[in-house]
Amino acid sequence: MNILILDESVKNAGALERFLIESNFQASHAQSPRVALEAASVIPVDFIVLDWLSKSFVSEMTIESIRSEQKRHIPAIALVNLRSEIDALLQAAEVVDEYILKPFSGLQLATRIRIRSRTHAQGDTRAGFIEVGMYLLDTRRRRISLRGQEVELTMKEFEVIALLFSNVGKVVSRQMLSVAVWGRQLDADSRTVDTHIYRLRKKLRLTPENGVTFASVYTHGYRLDEANAPNADIEAGQLRAPALPPADAIET
């Protein structure tokens, strides 16, 4: 996968480029819109990482130009410095697929890139949507509906379910969830992940009647399947439903 980093800072982009290469991506850096467009005319770009403070890329509509050059939608993540910038970013929802708030871990970014790429490649033909069973997830607006009715989720709950929906039929480990959603590995005795899973099961009614099966895989993590999928039935004893965690301190 070829990742193009749009960042006016050579120092910041250099560190990010090295990490992505070490994470088995192909990565290159463009310091200006001109360099970015020159690169896009020569090499295929599979993913864009934009530093939102690099305003020249935003004002000159560089992402749109790269997509136009390559005649396809290319997923893009924006790195945002302050929460106050998010409102402006949401207005650019058609340009940027999602954002990550700084500071962030390199592993968090790599995980989001893989998830976003998988969603883009395997998801609904409508960009930004994932459809599983009776559920429709809108990754751009961060909304989910069940049988056409929107279900209200917190930001963290949405990120958890988006990760599960992007990995239907696969076990998603607690470590992967904690790093992707909270940006770090949570303490071993933390009940944060379990609590969010419990709330999601209750709010979304993740049952075969709604086209999915959901269970925890003992000592491994969680697995979401389409109810009519060939491998949805797992031998009894391998799966157990998450128990209600105690009402202690939860990281939200």
Sequence and secondary structure as in RCSB ss.txt:
>XXXX:A:sequence
MNILILDESVKNAGALERFLIESNFQASHAQSPRVALEAASVIPVDFIVLDWLSKSFVSEMTIESIRSEQKRHIP
AIALVNLRSEIDALLQAAEVVDEYILKPFSGLQLATRIRIRSRTHAQGDTRAGFIEVGMYLLDTRRRRISLRGQE
VELTMKEFEVIALLFSNVGKVVSRQMLSVAVWGRQLDADSRTVDTHIYRLRKKLRLTPENGVTFASVYTHGYRLD
EANAPNADIEAGQLRAPALPPADAIET
>XXXX:A:secstr
 EEEEE S HHHHHHHHHHHHHTT EEEEESSHHHHHHHHTTS   EEEEETT HHHHHTTHHHHHHHHHTS   
EEEEES GGGHHHHHTTTTT SEEEESS  HHHHHHHHHHHHHHHHHS SSTTEEEETTEEEETTTTEEEETTEE
E   HHHHHHHHHHHTTTTSEEEHHHHHHHHHSS   TT  HHHHHHHHHHHHHT SGGGTEEEEEETTTEEEEE
ETTSTT    BTTEE      S     
